[in-house]
Amino acid sequence: MANPSAPASRYLRCEGRELHYTEWGAADAPAVIMWHGLARTGRDFDELAQALANEYRIICPDTIGRGLSQWSPDPVAEYRLDFYAALARALLDGLSLARVRWVGTSMGGATGMHAAATTLRDRISHLVVNDIGPELPQAAVERIVAYVGAPPAFDTVTELEAWLRTAYKPYGWQSDEQWRRMTETSVRRLPDGRITAHYDPAIVGQFSHHPGDYDRWSGYDSLRMPVLLLRGADSDLLLPDVADAMTQRGPRAQRIDFPDCGHAPALNVAPQIDAIRQFLATPDQPAATRH
């Protein structure tokens, strides 16, 4: 049994690739998958996972090419939503999880929406989508590609932390301790001894090799589980008109905008954690009774 106050670090082979994940809570508790953003790791969910660990078994994977998971030997084919959804299914199957709740930030939210419409159809009971929609504004994509595709290198971890504080300022408030943990779980050393971010720069090729990968209205419209849509009030990735449409189409998401953050809320402060806790606690609806 995992210690609710600290994560266990585990590895599982999925679709022929080794995935790393952290696990919180009791093995027999209802399961929650927490899937991170494009260039991040599962450790971004530490505060949320710890807050919910007495109620749920929480699984926070590092997507292939990030964190401690394997880098893809075939990046063009595998750094895309179809493969991430296949990994998600393999992860659930490998852990014998028939049905789960899902919390996804940015790319993790897109992966959740896509998997719920395809590989995990009827296996996701509650879906929390953090600051992403079924279409993306090109300006925001270009901003993300600019910093993700060419991660800078530094002589020291302290310099990397300063860069992360700037690059991820839109996450909103984080304590000094949280910024330091974000840095130390985002670091890898290059052959020349310098420090850079802990992901494969080839992940950004998703946007050039699969330019329509985030155009997913048809899949979203097919969803029938309850959806909670979270948005940073200053987000440039989830625009207000797209968020509005998500409340009116398909699963008709419940929407909450959080002040003082952009893309994407860090899910580390009480109002954000409480909103997720309340939503995840709603009863699971059998497929036959969902609208």
N, C-alpha and C positions, 0 to 999 in steps of 0.2 A: 504493500500500500504506500502511495506517495505521501510525503509529509505535507499537510495543507499549507504550512508556513514557508515552504521552500520547494523549488521545482526539482524533479528528477530529470536527468539528462539521458535521453534514449535515442536509439537508432533503429531504423526499419528499412528493409529493401522494398521499394515500390517501383513497379514498371522497370525493373532492372537497374534502378538508381538508389543509392543510399540517401535516405532522408534523416536528418536530425530533428528531434522535437523535444520540447520540455513538457513535462506532465505534472499537473497539480491535482490534489484532491484524492478522494477514495476511488478505488477501481470499480466499485459497484454503484457509484453515483451516476446520475444522468450526464451524458457526455456533451461537452461544448468544444467545437473546433474554433480556434482563433487564428486567422490567417492574415499575415502582415502585408505591407505595401511593397512597391516595386523593388526598391533597393534596401530594404530593411530586413529584420530578422524577427523570429518569434519572441525574442526577449523584450520587444516593445510592449508586450502585453503583461509584463510582470505585475504592475499595480492592479490592473483589472483582474488578472488571474488570481492573485493573492486574495483580493476582496471577495471573490466568488468561490474560493476553493473549499469552503465548508459545505457548499451546496451542490457542487458539480465536480465531475472528472473533466479536467481541462487539458486539451492537447494543443500545443502551440508549435506547429512545424516551421522549420526554415525551408522555404521553397528551394528547389534545385537551383544551384548557382549562387546561393546566398548562405551566409552564416557558416554553420558546420556541415551543411549538406553538400553532396557531391556536385561538382561543376559538370555541366553537360558536355559529353564528347560530340554532340550533334546539336549545337546551339540554335541553328536556324529552325530545325524541326521541333525542338523541345522547349525553347523559351517562348511559349505562347499559351493562350488560355485553354486550348484543347488539351494540351499535355498536362497543364496544371490540374485540370478537372479529372483527367485520368489518374494522376497522382493522388488526388483527394479520394477517389473511389478505392484505390489500392491501399491507402492509409486506413480507411474505415474497415475494409475487408481484413487487412492484416491485424487490426486491433479488435476484430469481431464486434464492431459497432454497427448495429442495424439501423439506428436512427439517431440523429444528433441535432443539436442547436448549432448555429454558425454565426460567428462574429468576424467580419472581414473589413479591414481598412484598405481603401484605395484598390490596388490590384487584388488584394484578398477579398474585397467585396465583389469585384467583377468576377473573380474565380468562383465565389459562392453563388452568384446569380447564374453563371453559366453551368456550373455543376448541378445546381438545383433544377435546371431545365433539361439536363442531359444525363450525365453519368450518375448523378445522385438523385434522380427523379424520385419523389416521394420518400426520400431518406433524410431530408432536412426539414425539421418541424418548425423552427423559428429562424429567421434570417435577419441579422443586423448588418446593414450596409453603411459603412462609414465613409462618407464624402466621395462617392463616385456614382455615376449613372450609366445608362445604356448608350450614351454618346459622350464624346469628349471634345472640348473646344481646342482648336488647333494651337492657339497661343499658349495654353497651359501645357500641352504635350511638348511643344518646342522648348519651353522653360525646363521641363523635367529632363528631356533628352540632353540638354546642354550640360547639366551638372552630373547626371547619372552616367553618361557615356564616356566621360573623361574625368574620373575621380582624381583629385590632386593627391600628391604624395608629400609627406612632411618628415622632418627629422625626428619629431617627438609626438607622443600621444597627446600632450597638452595642445599642440598646434592643431591636431586633428579635431580635438574637442571644440576649439574656437571656430573651426570651419563648420562643424556640425551644428553648432548653436546658431550660426547664420543661415545655413542651408535649410534647417528645419525649424526656424523661428515660427513659421505658420502653424506648427503643432500646438502653439499656445504655451501657457505656463508649465514649466517643469522645474523641480528643485535642482539645486546644484548636484545633489546625490544622483538624481535621475539622469541629468546630462552626463555625469561621469560614467554611470552604468551604460547608457546608450553608447558612449564612446568605446568603452572597454569591450562591449559585445559587438562592436562594429569594426574591429581593427584586424588587419593582417599585415605582416611585414614582407616587403619586397626583397628580391635577391640582393639589392644594393644596401639593404639595411633600413631603408626608409619605411614609413608607415602610410598605409592607405586604407580605404574602406573595404569591408569584408564581403565583397561580392565580385562576380565575374562581370567585367564591363560589357561583355557580349549580350547581357540581358536586354540592353537597350535596343538591340537589333529587332526586337519584336515590332517596333513601330515602323521600321522600314521594310522588313521582310513580310510582315502581315499587317498592312496599313488599315485594314478593316476589322482588326481583332477586337476592338472595343465598341463596335457598332452592334448592339445586342438588344434592340427593342423587341424583336420577335420572341426571343427567349424570355425576356422580362415579362412580356404580355402573357406568357403561358404559365407563369408562376401562380400558385394558389395558396401557399403557406403565408402566415402573417409576416410582414416585413416592417422593420423599423429602420427608417432612413435618417441618419445623422449627418449634419452639415455644419462645417465651419462658416460662420456668418460672413467671413471675408474670402471664402473659397473662390479660386479661379478655375478649379477643375470641375466642380459640380455647380453649374450656373443655376440661378433661381428658376428659370423657366423649365429646365430639365427636371429639377427637384419637384416643381409643381406638377409636371406631367406624371411623375412617378407616383404621386398621391392619387391620380385620377385614372390611371391605366393599370391593366394587369392585376396585381395583388393589392393595389391601392394602398401604398405604404403609409404608415404613420410617420410624420416628419417632425424632427426637432432640430432647430438651428441653435448652435452654441456661440455666444459672443466671444470676442477677444481671441479668435483663432481663425486660420484659413484652412489650407489643405495640408494635413487633415487633423482633426481633433485627436489629441494623444490618448484619450480615454483613461486618464490618470487622476482626474479630480472628481470630487463627490457628485456634482450634478450629472456628469457623464456616466459615471459608474452606476449611480442610482437609477438612471433611465434605462440602462441595459439590464440591470437586475430585475426591475419591475417588468420589463417586456419578456425576458426569458422565463419568468415565473408564471406567465399565463398558460392555461392548460393546452396541452397538445391536442389538436383537432384531427380526428380520423379523416382520411382522404375523402370518404363519402360525404362528410358534412361540410367540407370547405367549399366556399363559393366558387 
